[in-house]
Amino acid sequence: MESLQPAGRSGGANVVGICFLAVPAFAQNDQSHNEASLTMQATGPFDVTVTPQDDKSEDPLLNRMLLDKQYHGDLEGTGKGQMLTAGTAVKGSGAYVAIEKLSGSLKGRSGSFILQHMGTMNNNAPQLTITVVPDSGTGELAGITGKMNIRIAADGKHSYEFEYTLETD
């Protein structure tokens, strides 16, 4: 879902620029929840900087990027992570995976958690899953579970929709 334009790679191969557009990432979670938990929604904008890394890959279709995000709205904080991308010879097809650690506050609760991203483009048809890594929550976000959806507007602005569960006090 990240808007990504790998820089510094050229040649005969098609280096993919992956742009995962609005794809609902909310699926039923089979985990049973404690009766003292509540599923909630958080929304807001975020800014992202994607920095290509020159890892001297022998294959120009494989890239690694650093992620630096600033979240606003219901989630106030930073996201730091790494992304691996794979392009193909077919424009509009490729994939990415990423791990991102979010630190800050979620509707007033402070702590951190880790997100796992997995995205695929198949002839410009995006599929994206972003989930909270189990048992990654710290502080007041310990025990968090959930899924995130990212939207990219026509003007390039990013926003998130985060459906999550936390134990209530």
N, C-alpha and C positions, 0 to 999 in steps of 0.2 A: 504494500500500500504506500510505501514510501515513494516519493517522487525522486527518481534517481537518474542522474546523468553521469556515468563514469567519464572522467576526464583523462587525458593523457594516453589513451589507447587508440591506435589507428591501424590500418592495414586492410587487407582484403576481406577479413571476416566482419560480420555484422555484430558490433558490440551493442548489446541490448541496453536500451534506456527503459527501465521498468517503471511503470506508473500504474499502481493498483488503485482503481477507482472505487467508489462506494460499493462495498460488498457487505451485506449483513454477515456478521461473524457470530451472532448469538445462536447457539444451539442448546438443546436441552442437556443439562449436566446430570449424569446418572448418580452423582455422589449424593448420599443422604445428608441432610443438614440437621444440625442441632436445632431443637425447637426455639432456642434463644438466638436464632440467626434470622436475618432479613435480607432479601435481595433488593438492592438499590441501584440507582442509575446516577452516573456523573457525566457531565458534558462540559465542553469548553474548547477554546482554540489552543493551538500550540505552534511554536516555531521550531523548525528543524534545520540543522546544518549537517550535510552529508559530505564527508571528506574522503575522497578516494585515496587508497594507500598504494604505493608503488612497491609491490612485493616481488617484482621481477618474475611474475608468472610466465611460464613458457606458452601459455594459452591466453590470447587476448579476450576470450569469451568469459574467463573467470576473473572476478574482481573481489576485493575486500574494501570495505568502507567503515569509517568511524561515524557514529551517530552522536549528535549533541542536540538535545531538545530542551525547550523551556515550555512547561505546561502552565496553563492559566484556567480560570474558572473553578469548577468543583475540585479539581486536582491542581494544586499549586506546588510546583517543584521542578526538578531537573530529571532528565533521562539521559543516561550514558550507555552506549552499547557498540556492538560490532555487527556488521552485516556482510554476508557472503552472497555474491550474485553469480548467476550463470546465464549467459546469453546463448542463442542458437543462431543458425544460419537463416532462420525464418524470422523476419521482422515481426514484432508483436508476440513473440513467444520467449519464455525464459522463466527463471525462478529466483527466489531469494529466501534466505533464512537469516534470522538475527536473534541476538540476546540483548536485552535492554534492562538496566536497573533504574527504577524510578525511586527517587528520594524526595520527600516533602510532606505535604499534608493532603489528605483526602477528606473533604467536608469536615475539616477541623481535627481529624485524627492524624497524628504524625508518625512517620516511620518510613519504611521502604519495602519494595517487592520487586520481583523480576518478571519480565514478560518474555515469552517465546513467540517469535514471529515465524510464519511459514506462508509464503505466497507463491503462486504460480500464475503465469499468463499463458493462455493457449489461444493463439491467433487473436490477440487483443481481448480475450474473455478472461477477466481476473477472478481468482479465488484466493481468499486471504483468511487465515486463522491466526489470531493473537490471543494467547491464554496466559494467565498467571501461573508461574511455575509453582507446583505444590510445595507448601511449607517454606516459601521464600519470604513471607511477610515478617517484618520486625516491628518492634515498638507497639504502638496502638493499632498497627495494621497486621499484627500476627494473626494467622489463621485465614487471611483473605484468600478468596477464590474468585475467578471471574474471567470474562472475555471482553476484549476491546475491539471496537470498529473504528477505522480511520476514514475520514471523508476529505477529499481534496476538491475544492471549489474550482470553477472555471478560471478564476483569477489566481489560482495557485495556493490560496490560503488553506491551511490544514486545521481540522478539528477532530475531536475524539468523542465517542460515545462508549462509556464503560459500564457494563452490567456486572455487578460484583456482590458478593455475600461476605458479611462480617458478623461475628457474634455480637449481639447487643448486650449492653450492661444490665 
